[in-house]
Amino acid sequence: VSRSSHRGRGTRLACRLLALGLPLASAASGAPPGTGDPAPWLDEYRPPAARILEAARGDSTAWERIAHLTDTFGHRLSGSPALEAALRWAAAEMQKDGLRNVRLEKVMVPRWVRGRESLRLVEPFPGEMAMLGLGNSVGTPPEGVQAEVVVVRSFEELEARGDGLRGRIVLYNVPFTTYGDTVRYRGAGAARAARHGAVAALVRSVGPPGLRTPHTGALRYEEGVPPIPAAAIPTEDADRLQRLSDRGARVVVHLQMEARLQGEAESANLVAELPGREKPHEIVLLGGHLDSWDVGTGAVDDAGGSVVTWEAVRTIHALGLRPRRTLRVVLWTNEENGLRGALAYRDQHAGELKDHVLALESDSGVFKPLGFGFTGSAAARDTVRAIAGLLAPLGAQEVGPSGAGADTGPLVQAAQVPALSLTVDGSRYFLLHHTPADTVDKLVPAEVSACVGAVAVMAYVIADMPDRLPR
Amino acid sequence: VSRSSHRGRGTRLACRLLALGLPLASAASGAPPGTGDPAPWLDEYRPPAARILEAARGDSTAWERIAHLTDTFGHRLSGSPALEAALRWAAAEMQKDGLRNVRLEKVMVPRWVRGRESLRLVEPFPGEMAMLGLGNSVGTPPEGVQAEVVVVRSFEELEARGDGLRGRIVLYNVPFTTYGDTVRYRGAGAARAARHGAVAALVRSVGPPGLRTPHTGALRYEEGVPPIPAAAIPTEDADRLQRLSDRGARVVVHLQMEARLQGEAESANLVAELPGREKPHEIVLLGGHLDSWDVGTGAVDDAGGSVVTWEAVRTIHALGLRPRRTLRVVLWTNEENGLRGALAYRDQHAGELKDHVLALESDSGVFKPLGFGFTGSAAARDTVRAIAGLLAPLGAQEVGPSGAGADTGPLVQAAQVPALSLTVDGSRYFLLHHTPADTVDKLVPAEVSACVGAVAVMAYVIADMPDRLPR
């Protein structure tokens, strides 16, 4: 909900201002709202901000690096050799870029393996269906699980079926509205069906209708409830089973999944810095996650965010700019199925979290930038709004209500670190999210470069401005 | 080319007429162009045409039957039990509709079986890729075929590589322009690569970029050239291999396919009639093909055309209309990988082809109808144009240059049977063509009903008008 309603508000605000004859620039000039005062300290940042935006606009390195990374290594599921090779490649590139203190900080991650998997319609007539197992799911017995399908459209309908679910396979056929409203069927659907004795769960993919496109993602089991195998099916297959069921047909499917957890594997968060010239112990952190699901090549989620935050720091460095505080890029591991990277960073850096001035995450795609979400104090928000005014040339001056992301959330919770998340045009995001179609061609080089510019300006000013961003 | 340029011409023509202040209706009223004369014989068909269009508009049976057929039986590849079950189901439904002389006319068809298949990137880094074997392809040896990939963008580039192709896997990375221009790489690419000693062929899917969507379809081997396995890959995978190759990486893939021809199987064309009240031996044939590729559920290609032509006859019958000539529905088998149905129909009905007044095929999707393509004499074209004027309420009065389809072509060639093909808005067709995404949800009930109306009016008038459509 937040993403779309937030963007809607921004647009409406702009329309109202234009209707009133007010120049839009006044809303985006850097004046803290409600005061009418300008932010004179900001004036010295207009020239470097303009240089940064110009450099980013003329540079397609970010898109090319996302392409190189995802073309070469493919997907980067936690525990895979590809993720570790990608981490080593990125570390070596960062060294070549002249970044400092480049290091891999060890993190143990779960190694979940998909294996072979299939879904077969048995009745009313045999045939293969499209499917994609959910992350963290257990497998079926080797011979598979075969049972009649019960289609429900909500948890309420599930509960109403009660004992009628015993020995059945539940299909949650819930059309996508917002991610928040529908992802709970992917996350909790298997456990809730298992409470009633269901033997497996199918979930309509959490995303808009695509081209027979299944969306994976993590599920969570419950203590004391048997874990049952669960898979996503495309909207087309969900609606087919719904129609068959509505016509009164007995619908039987056969699910076979080799999915299993194979212990843990060693992985790492990749950290690199541009040390601050005056206050190197004060840290402006920015990053994305380098791991991905094991479908597609994880270009949108989240090679894009990883490379854009890294490229933001490289661009600042390449322009000879060196802010007062340290810019630290963190490419987290295991965001998708464990969050071990974020938790390890929080723990391994517990002693310096008080000096984390800001944590900026990019994990909503690197499409046309619209601005940032922010979590922090009102005073800090005013400062962020002022800086965001420098992004008016990109149309990226929005500052929305929520800035804590999956990987920065633990820092906010543990130490009230102010958090920014890059906000972009999200219209394509959930069509691609956790699907085989998450590949670099879905990203537009000019949009990626604009994201680099937006992130670089925001991070540079916060790292360099005379006063530390207030908590 | 013909489909899009033809539609473009129609739109431009309409715009020109409007710009000149001429009423559009004059172009669509039924007056043979160039004469300025009305077609007075047509007037008696305005009331039944209006009744047919109204009945079709208010009836969603066609969409529901496409859904029932494709939901229940899934894909209907030649030689599959699903195709034969679908044929029996449709025959029984036609009996219930009150159609006459419902019969299955035996046809032997090839049984091509896909089996398991996979494509794996070996170098520069191991990982799975998306693929879909081409129809009629041979398989690989059980251990697969592994070789370096040579990417070419045209047959010219292929020939220029010459001996450099020996022992290699060729990728044809040719962006989709029109079907006619790019399908030749799917059809002939394997054979032409094999001439130079290539061990397998990959073809960029013949269609616009989708969501990692591969497109299958038939290939043809050449006499005297060894058959090599061939598969389509999505545009994303083709561009990935292109970029890797352009960067100078050695690209090695491993292809494994169990595809094989397993002899022949018994199938059938399904025939049903509404016998003519005065000239039952004169036949207006209309139909589509009931077989499909073994991906998706073949709703667009061509359950839609099969059901629309069948429903056109059912609608005429249900209104109590009984034309002078016989309306004959033919649902052909094996259009996709052999054309055995069309050839068998031609041969089994050789004696009555002279009395085939018309053959109308629907095999370009049943989206918003725009009119028909026509192949036949100039005099017949004038008549068809006049009748198409009755479809102005649907906006389906276009009559384009070419009406012979895959299944009606043999009748045109053998006996100069005039041929019509339903023309529709083709903007979605090649996104879905021969893909797993060819499912009934891509069809819009109101558009399908409009197709029924257009086909029914055209077929009814040609079957009933006093003079036989001239050859």
Interface residues (C-beta under 8 A of the other chain):
Chain A: A67 H68 D71 T72 F73 G74 H75 P81 A82 A85 L121 P124 F125 P126 G127 E128 A130 P209 G210 L211 R212 T213 T235 E236 D239 R240 R243 L244 R247 A249 G296 T297 L431 L432 T435 P436 A437 T439 V440 D441
Chain B: A67 H68 D71 T72 F73 G74 H75 P81 A82 A85 L121 P124 F125 P126 G127 E128 A130 P209 G210 L211 R212 T213 T235 E236 D239 R240 R243 L244 R247 A249 G296 T297 L431 L432 T435 P436 A437 T439 V440 D441
